[in-house]
Amino acid sequence: MPEASRTRLKHWILCIFLAMGILTSLNISDACNLLLAGKTMGLGVVLFVLRDYEAEVTMGFLAVLFAFLVRWHLMARIERLRD
């Protein structure tokens, strides 16, 4: 397998993992909102903390995804210039 194909495959795999992390984080937020709407006592504090933590994790994943996509774009342009 040529080096360029191997690099592209690695990029796609990493991109999929980052997207799955973002979706998982958003699903946790939705689950917390549904449980909070059920007015269950006792879990309320835990759910508020978990929901706040989820927002930070989602923002972190988005920042990493953006940096990864910028790096990917720059690497592809450099590769095209070499050819």
N, C-alpha and C positions, 0 to 999 in steps of 0.2 A: 504494500500500500504506500503510495507516495506520501511524502511528509506533509504536503499541503492538504491532502484529504484527511490525514490523521489529525491535523490541527483543527480543521473545520469540524470534524466529528467531536473532538473534545469541547469545542466551543458550544456546539448544539447541546451536548449532554449537560454542561454547566448551566447553560441558559434554561434548560428544562428544570433542573433542580432548583434554581433560583425562583422560577415561576411557581413551582410547586410549593416552595416555602412561603411565598406571598399568599397563595390561595389557602394554604393551611392556616396561616395567621388570620386571614379574613374569616375563615370558617369558625375559628375559635371565638372571634368577636361576635359573630352571629349567634353562636350557641350561648354565650354569656348574656347577650341581650334577651334571648328567649327565656333563659332561666330567671333573669331579673324581672321580666314581665310577669312571670308566674308568682311573684311576691313570696318566694320561699325565704323564710327567716333563717339565720345562721350562716347560710352560704353567701349572703349578700355582700359582706365585706371581702370575702375571697374573690367573688366574681368581679367586684369593682377593681381590685388590685390586678387580677388576671386580665381584665379588659384594658386597663391602662398599660400594662406590660405588653399586651398584644399590639397596641398602637405603636409603641417604640420599636418592636420587632419588625412590624410592617414597614416603617420608615427606614429602618436599617437595611432590610432586604431591597427596598426600592433604590436606595443610594448605591448599594453594591451592584444591583442589576444595571443601573445607569452607567456606573464606572466600567463595568464589564462590557457593555455594549459599545461604549466609546473606545475602549481598548481594542475590541474586536474590529471595529470600523477602521481604526488607525493601522492595525496589523494587516488587514486586507488591502488597504491602500499601499502600504509599503511593499507588500507582496506583488501587487500589480506593477509598481514602479520597477521592481527588480526584473520582471519579465520583459 
